Amino acid sequence: MSNKTVAPLLKRACFGFIVCAHNVNETIPKRVIQELLDRHLNNDWGEIDDYDTQLNADAVKACHEDNSAHGRIVSSYTCSLTGQKVGII
């Protein structure tokens, strides 16, 4: 059994703008960027530690309680095509 914190899916209303860094936009195919965003939006936060997992879960819970953004949701992935680290905040 995993110790990972499980959070309800984050409401889309809790997300802000989506901005892509220039180097990511030029080196990672758009379909891969979309896959990573989909993972992020579905609480698959990739390669983050337990501390960040808990902060993410707390932010998701707060958003569900009052329908507003609290804190931040962070994800970290390694692109399988390029080996490049990609962070989503």
PyMOL commands that set and color helices and strands:
alter all, ss='L'
color gray80, all
select helices_A, chain A and resi 12-14+22-27+30-41+50-66
alter helices_A, ss='H'
color red, helices_A
select strands_A, chain A and resi 75-78+85-88
alter strands_A, ss='S'
color yellow, strands_A
deselect
rebuild
show_as cartoon
